[in-house]
Structure formats: C-alpha cells, structure tokens
Amino acid sequence: MLDVVELSRLQFALTALYHFLFVPLTLGLSFILVIMETAYVATGKEVYKDMTKFWGKLFAINFALGVTTGITMEFQFGTNWSYYSHYVGDIFGAPLAIEALLAFFLESTFVGLFLFGWDRLSKKQHLISTYCVAFGSNLSAMWILVANGWMQFPAGSEFNFETMRMEMTSFLDLWLNPAAQHKLLHTLSSGYVAGAMFVLAISAFYILKGRDLAFAKRSFAIAATFGLVATGSTIIMGDESAYQTVTDQPVKFAAMEGEWHTQPAPASWTLFAIPNQAERKNDAEIKIPFMGGMIATRSLDGTYPGLIDLEVANTQRVRNGIVAYGLLEELRAQKKAGQIDEATKAQFLEARKDLGFGLLLKRYTDKVVDATESQIRAAAADSIPNVTPLFWSFRVMSGLAGVIGLLILGAFVQAWRNKTDKSGLLLRGLLWGLPLPWVAIECGWFLAEYGRQPWAIQDVLPVGVANSSLGTGDLWFSIGLICALYTIFLVAEMYLMFKYGRLGPSALKTGRYYFEQSTK
C-alpha cells in the first residue's frame, strides 16, 4: 500500500509528465514561427505569412493548455512538499519567481500581440512580437531548469544551522550551475526537435494527400533544416549532460548504465541487461568493449564507480551524517541556551556536507544518533535507486533519438533534392513517427527525476522528509481529480489539433488553396 510520500511523488510525477507533453512543442514551434515570419518580412510572399498564421494557431492551442497544466505543479510545492518549501524555498523560489515575473509575463503578453496584432501592427512590429514570444518561452525554460538543475547539483548554497534552512551563497553559481546549463541546452534542443517533427509530420500528411503542396513543401523544408540542426545539438548536449552526471550524480549514472561493479580500464558499455536489484547483479547482459570508458570519461584508460562501491561509500557517508546530526542537535541546544560553542560549530561546518545522509535514517528511526548498524545499512541501500527503469528509459530515449535523427536527415536530404513528394515511405515514416520525440522526452525526464531518488535535493534533503503531513485519502482524491482534469485537457488538445490539422492552411482564407504551381 502506498504511503504519503509515495503518493505525493506519484501525484507530482503525473502532473509533471502531463505538463511536459505540451512544453516541448511550445519551445520548438516558437522558433519555427520566427523563421517563417522572418521569411515573410524578408520576401513579402504571402505563403510565409499564412504558414506563420496556421502553425501559430496550433502553437496557441498548445500554449494555452501548457500554461493550464503547469500552474498546478507550483502549487504542489506548498500543498504536498511543505517541508521542502521551508527547507530550500529561499533558493528554489528565486529562479521560479524570476521566471514568472520576467519570462512568463513577457511570453504571455506577446502571445496576445502575435495572435491578435496582424491587422494592428506593422510587419516589423509583429515580427518583433514573434521573436519576443520565442525568447520568452526559452527564458521561461531557462529559469525553471536552473531551479531543477539546483535540485540535481545544489551549487551556490549551504545549510545554516541557525535558521535550519538552506541559504543561497552565490546567485551566479546557482544560475551558471553546469548541471543546469547542460540540462537547459539539452531540453531546449529536444523541444526544437519535437517542434520540427510536428511540422514535418503534418506537412507529410498534406503531401501524401496531394493538397496544399506549395505550403506543405515550404513548411517541410524549414522544419527539416531546423530539425537537423536541433537533432545534432540534442545529441551533443545529451552527451555533455551524461558526462556531467558522472561527476555530480555518480549513482544515477551507474544505475542508467546498469553497472554494479567498478570495471577496470578500459571499461565496457552495457548495451543490454536484465538488472537484478536484490542480488546486485545483471542476470543477463551484452557489453561492448571500451565504450563505457569513452562515454563516461572520454578516454580509454578511465573508469567510473559501480553501484556496489558507491553503496559502500554511502554507508560511510551515513555514519558521517549521524555525526553531523548529533552536532546539529548540540548547536540547537546551545543556541537555545544563548551561547554557541565555537569548537562544536567548527566541527559541524566540517561535517555538514553529509547531513543529508543522516536524514536518510529518518525513515527508520526518529533518534538518528542512536541508529543501529542494520538501520545504517538500510539507509545506504536506499541511496541506490531502482536500476531497471533507469537502465531501460535511457536506452529507449537514446534509441528513439537515433530513429528520429535518421527520419529528419532523410527529410532534409529529400527537401534539398526537391523530391519530397516522391518519398512516400519517408513521408509515412514521418507521419507515424510523430509521437517519437514525446516518448523520448518523457523517458529523459523520468531518467532525470527518478534517477535522483531518494533525494529531493541531491545529497541534501531526502524525499522521505520533504513532504507535507497529509492523509492518503486527500492524496488519492487530488490524484484522481488531477488525472481526470488533465485527461480532459489532453483530449481537448488532441481534438483541436486534429480538427485544425485536417482543415489545413486552406481554412485560413476561404477559397485559398496552395497548389504545387503556386508562385506565392
């Protein structure tokens, strides 16, 4: 039976995964709209204006539902994760506040001008509005990912025993956190790929049907070129993000690679495995020599720690966390008495980096300093996440990235050769491949968040002590309500997308059709 912590995690996971069905398309379509409208302003051809208006209509549908599903997520920090909000709110809240006050307001304001300003603004003014929508969307993503990157690697902060909270020491370190920047570029690029695949798939549908050909071919060419660049960026930044994970989150990296033991150099890479969590081994596996070291260390003589060795190291960190917790209790008592011993303070400042590991024991005992050996071993075991879903989510994500890359490369080549209408197999592949970027992106987010478990803040705050004091009945009710509402939103999105997608660009103006011979 699921407890309060597990139900709170489930609710947040469902909310986040639902919300992120809409975000990539907003990110991707925004810059495709910029390219299309720039072409219109530069050439004066009406077809580019109608391309911007048509794809902009689909963008607006997606944007509205993305905003609706995103608001609920922020409320959950207060309702379901109140101690998390208390413990790290001074840091985590800063980028979210900037996102709302700067990026989201910018984006939302100019979305209105983009949609309703065609007859009220000049060409250049409207183009500037479109650029602001795109930059606003990406700025919004940046600040949210700065907050999320801090959860993965809490740079620019430290624990203050006097306030019992994490406090910011450097906003610049928080903002330029390498974990956040790599994640940002990887996430933005994957959103661009999703936007490109969306345009390619619908354009392929029109070409297969032989309708609106001039419109569809131009949209196809722009999306193929944009998507090819974005695919390369996604792969490169995904590799950079994984490389950063080796240092910042070695447990996550070892889990997604299915490595239980530290291999001698040159380390091999596990292509296929059936992980056995209970026995700390893989029941079956296929390895490729040398690749593990090249992926993890970019060398043939490097290696990375396996999960068993990391669990041993974390056992010692739990013991250190007990010491830190005991010193913290002493300091709190001294503060209450009105006199803090500097020697005790110095010892705590030295030990506080492992305080979070001491908090892992809260699952087993309220008296952390009196934890038994079995409780210490259990807490250390908890620091290792479930390997199977991480291992396979990484491989599904990577495999789909390869398939998507090949489809977009084929689209680019055929567009460059001006033979898109003679590539029936490719067009069908693009049409049926439309869901692939979303599956890959959801796998990537699952990997990022589930791989951080059992931590809400990596090595700082366990999930098990970050939740609110709610009842399971409250959570089941809210989960059911959220799932019902979000399913309605998703159905509404699909209905509207299919409706206007089938109507096509010809519906923009009565009697206007884009045949192949069109010169506009």
C-alpha positions in Angstrom: 0.0 0.0 0.0 1.3 3.4 -1.0 2.2 5.8 1.9 2.0 9.6 1.9 5.5 10.1 0.5 4.9 7.7 -2.4 1.5 9.1 -3.2 3.0 12.7 -3.1 5.7 11.5 -5.5 3.1 9.8 -7.8 1.0 12.9 -7.9 3.9 15.2 -8.8 5.2 12.7 -11.4 1.8 12.5 -13.1 1.5 16.3 -13.1 5.0 16.8 -14.4 4.7 14.2 -17.2 1.3 15.5 -18.3 2.6 19.1 -18.3 5.7 18.1 -20.3 3.5 16.8 -23.1 2.9 20.4 -24.0 6.2 22.2 -23.2 8.4 20.8 -26.0 6.0 21.8 -28.7 5.8 25.3 -27.3 9.6 25.6 -27.3 10.0 24.1 -30.8 7.2 25.8 -32.6 8.1 29.2 -31.3 11.4 29.5 -33.2 9.9 27.8 -36.3 7.4 30.6 -36.3 10.2 33.1 -36.0 11.9 31.6 -39.1 8.6 31.6 -41.1 7.7 35.1 -40.3 11.2 36.4 -40.9 10.9 34.8 -44.4 7.6 36.6 -44.9 9.1 40.0 -43.9 12.2 39.5 -45.9 10.4 38.3 -49.1 6.9 39.7 -48.9 5.5 36.3 -50.0 2.0 35.7 -48.6 2.6 32.0 -48.3 5.1 32.6 -45.5 2.6 34.8 -43.7 -0.1 32.1 -43.9 2.4 29.5 -42.7 3.1 31.6 -39.7 -0.6 32.1 -39.0 -1.5 28.4 -39.5 1.3 27.0 -37.4 0.7 29.9 -34.9 -2.9 28.7 -34.4 -1.6 25.3 -33.4 1.0 26.9 -31.2 -1.6 28.9 -29.4 -3.8 25.8 -28.7 -0.8 24.0 -27.2 0.5 27.1 -25.3 -2.9 27.6 -23.5 -3.1 24.0 -22.3 0.6 24.0 -21.3 0.1 27.0 -19.1 -3.0 25.4 -17.5 -1.2 22.2 -16.6 1.9 24.0 -15.4 0.2 26.1 -12.7 -0.8 23.1 -10.7 2.8 22.0 -10.4 3.9 25.1 -8.5 1.0 24.8 -6.0 2.2 21.3 -5.1 5.4 22.6 -3.6 3.2 24.2 -0.9 0.5 21.6 -0.6 2.4 18.3 -0.9 6.0 19.3 -0.2 5.7 21.9 2.6 9.0 21.0 4.4 10.8 21.1 1.1 9.5 24.6 0.6 10.6 25.6 4.1 14.0 24.0 3.8 15.1 25.2 0.4 12.4 27.9 -0.5 14.8 30.8 -0.3 16.9 29.3 -3.1 14.5 27.3 -5.1 11.9 30.1 -5.1 14.3 32.7 -6.6 14.5 31.3 -10.2 10.8 30.4 -10.2 9.9 34.0 -9.2 12.1 35.4 -11.9 10.5 33.0 -14.4 7.0 34.2 -13.5 7.8 37.9 -13.3 10.1 38.2 -16.3 9.9 35.3 -18.8 6.3 34.1 -18.4 4.8 37.6 -18.4 6.9 38.5 -21.5 5.8 35.4 -23.3 2.2 35.7 -22.4 2.0 39.4 -23.3 3.5 38.9 -26.7 1.5 35.8 -27.5 -1.6 38.1 -27.4 0.1 40.5 -29.8 1.2 37.7 -32.0 -2.3 36.3 -32.3 -4.4 39.5 -32.5 -1.9 42.0 -33.9 -1.8 41.1 -37.5 -4.0 43.9 -38.5 -2.9 46.3 -35.8 0.9 46.2 -36.1 3.3 46.7 -38.9 5.2 43.8 -40.4 8.3 44.6 -38.4 6.4 45.2 -35.2 4.6 41.9 -35.5 7.9 40.1 -36.2 9.4 41.6 -33.0 6.4 40.3 -31.1 7.0 36.8 -32.5 10.7 37.0 -31.5 9.6 38.0 -28.0 7.3 35.0 -27.8 10.1 32.7 -28.7 12.7 34.3 -26.4 10.1 34.4 -23.6 9.4 30.7 -24.0 13.0 29.9 -23.8 13.8 32.2 -20.9 10.9 30.6 -19.0 12.5 27.2 -19.6 15.9 28.5 -18.6 14.8 29.7 -15.1 12.8 26.5 -14.5 15.7 24.4 -15.4 18.0 26.5 -13.3 15.8 25.5 -10.4 15.7 21.9 -11.4 19.5 21.8 -12.1 20.0 23.0 -8.5 18.0 20.0 -7.3 20.4 17.8 -9.2 23.5 19.6 -8.0 22.9 22.2 -5.3 25.6 24.8 -6.2 25.8 28.2 -4.7 24.2 27.3 -1.4 24.9 26.0 2.1 23.0 24.8 5.2 22.6 27.4 8.0 22.1 25.7 11.4 20.7 28.8 13.0 17.7 29.0 10.6 17.6 25.3 9.8 17.3 26.1 6.1 19.4 26.0 3.0 20.6 29.5 2.1 22.0 31.0 -1.1 25.7 31.9 -1.1 26.1 32.9 -4.8 23.3 33.6 -7.2 25.8 33.5 -10.1 26.8 29.9 -9.1 23.2 29.0 -8.9 22.5 30.4 -12.3 25.6 29.1 -14.1 25.5 25.7 -12.4 26.9 23.3 -15.1 24.2 20.7 -14.3 21.5 23.3 -15.1 23.2 24.7 -18.2 23.7 21.3 -19.8 20.2 20.3 -18.9 18.9 23.6 -20.3 20.5 23.2 -23.7 19.6 19.5 -24.0 16.0 20.2 -23.0 15.7 23.2 -25.4 17.2 21.2 -28.3 14.9 18.3 -27.7 11.9 20.7 -27.7 13.1 22.1 -31.1 13.3 18.5 -32.4 9.7 17.9 -31.2 8.5 21.1 -33.0 10.3 20.1 -36.2 8.8 16.6 -36.2 5.4 18.1 -35.6 5.6 20.3 -38.6 7.2 17.6 -40.7 4.5 15.0 -39.8 1.6 17.3 -40.7 3.3 18.6 -43.8 4.0 15.0 -44.8 0.3 14.3 -44.4 -0.6 17.1 -46.8 2.0 16.0 -49.3 0.7 12.4 -49.2 -2.8 13.7 -49.8 -1.7 15.9 -52.6 -3.1 19.1 -51.0 -1.7 22.5 -50.2 1.6 21.4 -51.8 3.4 24.7 -52.0 2.6 25.5 -48.4 3.5 22.0 -47.2 6.8 21.8 -49.1 8.0 25.1 -47.7 6.9 24.1 -44.2 8.6 20.7 -44.7 11.9 22.3 -45.9 12.1 24.8 -43.0 11.3 22.1 -40.4 13.8 19.6 -41.8 16.6 22.2 -41.8 15.7 23.4 -38.3 15.2 19.9 -37.0 18.6 18.6 -38.4 20.5 21.3 -36.5 18.4 20.7 -33.4 19.0 16.9 -33.6 22.7 17.4 -33.6 22.5 19.8 -30.7 20.3 17.4 -28.7 22.8 14.5 -29.2 25.8 16.6 -28.3 24.2 18.2 -25.3 22.8 14.9 -24.1 26.3 13.5 -24.1 27.5 16.6 -22.2 24.8 16.2 -19.7 25.6 12.5 -19.2 29.3 13.4 -18.8 28.4 15.9 -16.1 26.3 13.3 -14.3 29.3 11.1 -13.9 30.8 13.8 -11.5 27.6 15.3 -10.0 25.4 12.2 -9.6 27.6 9.0 -10.0 24.8 6.8 -8.6 22.4 7.9 -11.3 25.0 7.4 -14.0 25.9 3.9 -12.8 22.2 3.0 -12.5 21.3 4.1 -16.0 24.4 2.1 -17.3 23.5 -0.9 -15.2 26.9 -1.1 -13.7 27.1 -2.9 -10.3 30.8 -3.3 -10.2 33.6 -0.8 -10.9 35.3 -2.1 -14.0 39.0 -1.9 -14.7 40.0 0.3 -17.6 39.2 0.2 -20.4 35.6 -0.1 -19.2 33.0 -1.7 -21.5 29.4 -0.4 -22.1 26.3 -2.4 -21.3 24.1 -2.5 -24.4 21.5 -4.9 -23.0 20.9 -6.2 -19.5 18.4 -7.6 -17.1 19.2 -6.0 -13.8 18.7 -7.9 -10.6 18.3 -5.4 -7.8 18.0 -7.9 -5.0 21.3 -9.7 -5.8 23.1 -6.6 -7.1 23.9 -8.0 -10.5 22.7 -8.4 -14.1 21.1 -11.7 -14.8 22.0 -11.3 -18.5 23.9 -8.7 -20.4 25.6 -7.7 -23.6 28.6 -5.5 -23.4 30.6 -3.5 -26.0 34.3 -3.3 -25.1 35.9 0.1 -24.5 32.8 2.2 -25.0 32.0 2.6 -21.3 35.2 4.4 -20.5 34.8 6.6 -23.7 31.3 7.6 -22.7 31.9 8.2 -19.0 35.5 9.6 -19.1 36.2 10.3 -22.8 39.3 8.2 -22.5 40.4 4.5 -22.9 42.2 4.5 -19.5 39.4 5.9 -17.4 36.7 4.2 -15.3 33.8 5.1 -13.1 32.4 3.6 -9.9 29.8 0.8 -9.8 26.8 0.8 -7.6 28.1 -1.7 -5.1 31.2 0.5 -4.4 29.0 3.6 -4.3 26.8 1.9 -1.7 29.8 1.2 0.4 30.9 4.8 0.2 27.4 6.0 1.0 27.4 3.7 4.1 30.3 5.8 5.4 28.5 9.0 4.5 25.5 7.8 6.5 27.8 7.4 9.5 29.3 10.9 8.9 25.7 12.1 8.7 24.9 10.7 12.1 27.9 12.7 13.5 26.6 15.9 11.7 23.1 15.4 13.0 24.4 15.0 16.6 26.5 18.1 16.3 23.4 20.0 14.9 21.4 19.0 17.9 24.1 20.2 20.2 24.2 23.6 18.4 20.5 23.9 18.6 20.6 23.3 22.3 23.5 25.7 22.7 21.6 28.4 20.7 18.5 27.9 23.0 20.8 28.3 26.0 22.2 31.5 24.5 25.8 30.5 24.0 27.2 28.7 21.0 30.5 26.8 21.3 32.8 27.7 18.5 34.6 24.3 18.6 31.2 22.5 18.1 30.3 24.9 15.3 33.6 24.3 13.5 33.1 20.5 13.8 29.6 20.8 12.4 30.7 23.0 9.5 33.2 20.3 8.6 30.7 17.5 8.8 27.5 19.2 7.4 28.1 18.1 3.8 26.9 14.6 4.9 24.0 15.8 7.0 21.5 14.7 4.3 22.8 11.1 4.5 22.0 11.2 8.2 18.5 12.3 7.3 18.0 9.1 5.3 17.8 7.4 8.7 14.6 9.3 9.5 12.7 6.5 7.5 13.8 4.0 10.2 14.2 6.0 13.4 13.5 9.4 14.9 16.6 9.1 17.0 19.2 9.4 14.3 22.2 9.5 16.6 21.1 6.1 18.1 20.7 4.3 14.7 21.6 0.6 14.7 24.0 -1.0 12.2 21.2 -2.6 10.3 19.4 0.8 10.0 22.6 2.4 8.7 23.0 -0.4 6.1 19.3 0.0 5.1 19.7 3.8 4.7 22.8 3.2 2.5 20.9 0.7 0.4 18.1 3.3 -0.1 20.7 5.6 -1.7 20.7 3.2 -4.7 17.6 3.8 -7.0 15.7 1.0 -8.8 18.1 0.2 -11.7 15.7 -1.5 -14.2 13.5 1.5 -15.1 16.5 3.8 -15.3 18.5 1.5 -17.5 15.7 1.0 -20.0 14.4 4.6 -20.0 17.9 5.7 -21.0 18.1 3.1 -23.8 14.6 3.9 -25.1 15.4 7.6 -25.1 18.8 7.1 -26.9 17.3 4.6 -29.4 14.5 6.9 -30.3 16.9 9.8 -30.7 18.7 7.7 -33.4 15.5 6.9 -35.2 14.3 10.5 -35.1 17.7 11.7 -36.3 17.5 9.4 -39.3 14.0 10.5 -40.2 14.9 14.1 -40.1 18.1 13.6 -42.0 16.1 11.8 -44.7 13.6 14.7 -44.7 16.5 17.2 -45.1 18.1 15.3 -48.0 14.8 14.9 -49.9 13.9 18.6 -49.3 17.3 19.7 -50.6 16.8 17.5 -53.6 13.3 18.9 -54.1 11.8 15.3 -54.1 9.7 15.4 -51.0 6.6 14.3 -53.0 8.4 11.3 -54.4 9.4 9.9 -51.0 6.2 8.0 -49.9 8.0 5.7 -47.4 9.8 8.6 -45.7 6.6 10.7 -45.6 4.7 7.8 -43.9 7.6 7.3 -41.5 7.5 10.9 -40.5 3.7 10.9 -40.1 3.7 7.8 -38.0 6.8 8.9 -36.2 5.2 12.0 -34.8 4.9 10.6 -31.2 8.5 9.5 -31.0 10.0 12.8 -29.7 7.4 12.9 -26.9 8.2 9.3 -25.9 11.9 10.1 -25.8 11.5 13.3 -23.9 9.2 11.7 -21.3 11.8 9.0 -20.9 14.5 11.6 -20.4 12.6 13.4 -17.7 11.8 10.2 -16.0 15.5 9.4 -16.0 16.5 12.8 -14.6 14.0 12.8 -11.8 13.7 9.1 -10.8 17.4 8.7 -11.1 17.8 11.3 -8.3 15.9 9.3 -5.8 15.9 9.0 -2.8 16.8 12.7 -2.9 14.6 15.7 -3.3 17.8 17.8 -3.3 20.8 15.6 -4.3 22.7 14.6 -1.1 21.0 17.3 0.9 17.3 16.6 1.5 15.7 13.1 1.2 12.3 12.8 -0.3 11.1 11.0 2.8 11.4 14.1 5.0 10.4 16.7 2.4 6.6 16.0 2.3 3.6 17.6 3.9 1.6 16.0 6.7 -1.4 14.9 4.5 -3.7 11.9 4.7 -3.6 9.2 2.0 -7.3 9.9 1.3 -6.5 13.6 0.5 -3.8 12.5 -1.9 -5.9 9.8 -3.7 -8.7 12.4 -4.2 -6.4 15.0 -5.6 -4.6 12.4 -7.8 -8.0 11.3 -9.2 -9.1 14.9 -9.8 -5.9 15.9 -11.5 -5.8 12.9 -13.7 -9.5 13.5 -14.7 -8.9 17.2 -15.5 -5.6 16.6 -17.3 -7.1 13.9 -19.4 -9.8 16.3 -20.4 -7.1 18.9 -21.3 -5.2 16.3 -23.3 -8.3 15.2 -25.2 -9.2 18.8 -25.9 -5.6 19.4 -27.3 -5.8 16.3 -29.5 -9.3 17.2 -30.7 -8.3 20.8 -31.6 -5.0 19.7 -33.2 -6.7 17.1 -35.3 -9.5 19.5 -36.3 -7.3 22.3 -37.5 -4.7 20.0 -38.8 -7.2 18.3 -41.1 -8.7 21.6 -42.1 -5.2 22.7 -43.1 -4.0 26.1 -44.3 -6.8 26.4 -46.9 -9.1 27.1 -44.0 -7.3 30.4 -43.2 -8.9 32.2 -46.1 -12.0 30.9 -47.9 -11.2 29.8 -51.4 -7.4 29.9 -51.0 -5.5 26.7 -51.9 -1.8 26.2 -52.2 -1.3 24.0 -55.2 2.2 23.0 -56.4 2.2 25.5 -59.2 1.6 28.4 -56.7 4.2 31.2 -57.1 3.3 32.9 -53.8 
